[in-house]
Amino acid sequence: MKLYKITDQNNKTRAGKINETVWGPNVTHTASGSGTELCTDGVIHAYLDPRLAVILNPIHAVIVYPKLWEAEGEIVVRDGQLLVGVKSLTTIKEIPLPVITDEQKVKFAILCALEVYQEETFVSWANKWLSGEDHSGVVKDAAGAWSRRANITNWSDPHTSAHCAASAANTLSEPGSEKVFVWAAYTMNSATWALAAVNKYIDLIAILDKAMK
């Protein structure tokens, strides 16, 4: 099955750690462990969609300057569409990183949150933001209000998804700097994480298609 893998500029994952792995054209690695649980030595992580590989990097691999590889492997475990695990993965060739704008990332976060959180004021704010009607400072109030209602330590709380989406939108509205946009990406990813905890079977790829139109 065609999959996707993120590495650093030296073709490495987990660089400097005991399980550092070097990838490259037509390079195959096999998991050393016997289980089939994600985030263990029983599987190797990969992605179903190149855009998800890039958009989820800040909460998974956390590689500052990533490379993206087209890969092949047979899925043995998955966390919805967030992440999949294979026993053996072959990186076939490097491919260009998809270009996803900060606004598209925030749209993705908001659309994810709308899948799991239907509180009236949030839905009203979200629809206005998505339509372009209102990108104003009201986002700050929204983010604060939903933060107070959210249990930030519980990623399965739908309030958390709403808070993260509003925080991403708020950050995007602030004067630009690299750190601001990194934080916007992180809060967007946190919204996705919350969404997956609530319902792992929501079609994240379809939501991303909509966000990038």
C-alpha positions as CSV (number, residue, x, y, z in Angstrom):
1,M,0.0,0.0,0.0
2,K,1.3,3.5,-0.8
3,L,2.1,5.4,2.4
4,Y,4.2,8.4,3.4
5,K,7.1,9.0,5.7
6,I,8.6,12.1,7.2
7,T,12.4,12.3,7.9
8,D,14.9,15.1,8.7
9,Q,17.3,16.5,6.1
10,N,19.7,13.7,6.8
11,N,17.0,11.1,6.0
12,K,16.8,10.2,9.6
13,T,14.0,9.5,12.1
14,R,14.6,9.7,15.8
15,A,18.0,11.3,15.2
16,G,20.4,11.0,18.1
17,K,18.2,8.5,19.9
18,I,18.7,4.8,20.5
19,N,16.3,3.9,17.8
20,E,17.7,6.3,15.2
21,T,16.9,5.1,11.7
22,V,18.3,6.1,8.3
23,W,16.0,6.0,5.3
24,G,16.5,6.7,1.6
25,P,15.6,5.6,-1.9
26,N,14.4,2.0,-1.8
27,V,15.5,1.5,1.8
28,T,13.5,-1.0,3.9
29,H,13.3,-1.3,7.7
30,T,11.4,-3.8,9.8
31,A,10.1,-3.2,13.3
32,S,12.2,-5.0,15.9
33,G,9.4,-5.7,18.3
34,S,6.7,-8.3,18.3
35,G,3.6,-6.3,19.1
36,T,1.3,-4.2,16.9
37,E,0.7,-1.2,19.1
38,L,1.5,2.3,17.8
39,C,4.4,4.2,19.5
40,T,6.2,0.9,20.4
41,D,9.0,-1.0,18.8
42,G,6.5,-3.4,17.3
43,V,5.6,-1.1,14.4
44,I,7.0,1.7,12.1
45,H,4.9,4.8,11.8
46,A,3.6,6.2,8.4
47,Y,0.8,8.3,7.0
48,L,-2.1,7.7,4.6
49,D,-1.9,11.1,2.9
50,P,1.2,13.4,2.2
51,R,-0.7,16.4,3.5
52,L,-1.5,14.8,6.8
53,A,2.2,13.8,7.1
54,V,3.1,17.4,6.9
55,I,0.3,18.9,8.9
56,L,0.7,16.5,11.8
57,N,4.5,16.7,11.9
58,P,4.5,19.3,14.8
59,I,2.8,16.8,17.2
60,H,4.4,13.6,15.9
61,A,8.0,13.6,14.5
62,V,8.5,17.4,15.4
63,I,11.1,17.8,12.6
64,V,11.8,21.4,11.9
65,Y,12.9,21.0,8.3
66,P,11.3,17.7,7.1
67,K,11.7,15.7,4.0
68,L,8.7,13.7,2.7
69,W,9.0,10.2,1.2
70,E,6.6,8.1,-0.8
71,A,6.7,4.6,0.9
72,E,5.2,1.2,0.8
73,G,4.0,-1.1,3.6
74,E,1.1,-3.2,4.8
75,I,-0.9,-1.6,7.6
76,V,-1.3,-3.6,10.8
77,V,-2.7,-0.9,13.1
78,R,-4.1,2.6,12.7
79,D,-5.3,5.5,14.8
80,G,-8.1,6.5,12.5
81,Q,-6.5,8.5,9.8
82,L,-4.0,10.2,12.1
83,L,-1.3,7.6,12.0
84,V,-0.8,4.0,10.8
85,G,1.7,1.3,11.8
86,V,3.4,-1.3,9.6
87,K,5.8,-4.1,10.3
88,S,8.0,-3.3,7.4
89,L,8.3,0.0,5.5
90,T,10.2,0.8,2.3
91,T,10.8,4.5,1.4
92,I,10.7,4.6,-2.4
93,K,11.6,8.1,-3.3
94,E,11.6,11.7,-1.9
95,I,8.7,13.8,-3.0
96,P,7.9,17.5,-2.7
97,L,6.4,18.7,0.6
98,P,2.7,19.8,0.0
99,V,2.2,23.5,0.5
100,I,-0.4,24.1,3.1
101,T,-1.0,27.7,4.1
102,D,-1.4,28.8,7.7
103,E,-5.0,29.9,6.9
104,Q,-5.7,26.4,5.5
105,K,-4.3,24.9,8.7
106,V,-6.7,27.0,10.8
107,K,-9.6,26.1,8.5
108,F,-8.7,22.5,9.1
109,A,-8.7,22.9,12.8
110,I,-12.0,24.7,12.9
111,L,-13.6,22.1,10.6
112,C,-12.3,19.3,12.8
113,A,-13.7,21.0,15.9
114,L,-17.1,21.4,14.2
115,E,-17.3,17.6,13.8
116,V,-17.3,17.1,17.6
117,Y,-18.5,20.3,19.2
118,Q,-21.8,22.0,18.3
119,E,-22.2,24.6,21.1
120,E,-24.2,27.5,19.5
121,T,-21.7,30.4,20.1
122,F,-18.8,28.3,18.8
123,V,-20.6,27.2,15.7
124,S,-21.7,30.8,15.0
125,W,-18.1,32.1,15.4
126,A,-16.6,29.2,13.4
127,N,-19.0,29.7,10.4
128,K,-18.2,33.4,10.3
129,W,-14.5,32.7,10.4
130,L,-14.7,30.1,7.7
131,S,-16.8,32.4,5.4
132,G,-14.3,35.3,5.9
133,E,-17.1,37.4,7.5
134,D,-15.2,37.9,10.8
135,H,-11.5,37.3,11.5
136,S,-11.5,40.0,14.2
137,G,-10.4,40.0,17.8
138,V,-13.6,38.3,18.9
139,V,-11.5,35.2,18.4
140,K,-9.6,36.1,21.6
141,D,-12.8,36.1,23.6
142,A,-13.8,32.8,22.0
143,A,-10.5,31.1,22.7
144,G,-10.6,32.3,26.3
145,A,-14.1,31.2,26.9
146,W,-13.6,27.8,25.5
147,S,-10.4,27.4,27.3
148,R,-12.1,27.9,30.6
149,R,-14.7,25.3,29.7
150,A,-12.2,22.8,28.4
151,N,-10.3,20.2,30.4
152,I,-7.0,20.7,28.6
153,T,-5.5,17.5,30.2
154,N,-8.3,15.5,28.6
155,W,-7.8,15.3,24.9
156,S,-11.1,13.5,24.4
157,D,-13.0,16.5,25.7
158,P,-14.8,18.2,22.7
159,H,-14.3,21.6,24.4
160,T,-10.6,21.1,24.0
161,S,-11.0,20.8,20.3
162,A,-12.9,24.0,20.1
163,H,-10.4,25.8,22.3
164,C,-7.5,24.7,20.2
165,A,-9.2,25.7,16.9
166,A,-10.0,29.1,18.3
167,S,-6.4,29.5,19.6
168,A,-5.0,28.7,16.2
169,A,-7.3,31.3,14.6
170,N,-6.3,33.8,17.2
171,T,-2.6,33.2,16.8
172,L,-3.0,33.6,13.0
173,S,-4.5,37.0,13.5
174,E,-1.4,38.3,15.5
175,P,1.6,40.0,14.0
176,G,3.7,37.4,12.1
177,S,6.8,35.6,13.3
178,E,8.0,32.1,12.9
179,K,7.1,31.2,16.5
180,V,3.6,32.5,16.0
181,F,3.0,30.3,13.0
182,V,4.6,27.3,14.8
183,W,2.1,27.8,17.6
184,A,-0.7,28.1,15.2
185,A,0.3,24.8,13.6
186,Y,0.6,23.2,17.1
187,T,-2.9,24.3,18.2
188,M,-4.3,23.2,14.9
189,N,-2.8,19.7,15.4
190,S,-4.1,19.6,19.0
191,A,-7.6,20.2,17.6
192,T,-7.0,17.2,15.4
193,W,-5.7,15.1,18.3
194,A,-8.8,16.0,20.4
195,L,-11.0,15.1,17.4
196,A,-9.4,11.7,17.0
197,A,-9.8,10.9,20.7
198,V,-13.5,11.7,20.4
199,N,-14.1,9.8,17.1
200,K,-11.3,8.0,15.3
201,Y,-13.4,7.3,12.3
202,I,-14.0,10.9,11.1
203,D,-12.7,11.4,7.6
204,L,-9.7,13.8,8.2
205,I,-8.6,13.6,4.6
206,A,-12.0,14.8,3.4
207,I,-11.9,17.6,5.9
208,L,-8.4,18.6,4.7
209,D,-9.7,18.6,1.1
210,K,-12.4,21.0,2.2
211,A,-10.0,23.2,4.1
212,M,-7.7,23.6,1.1
213,K,-10.4,24.6,-1.5
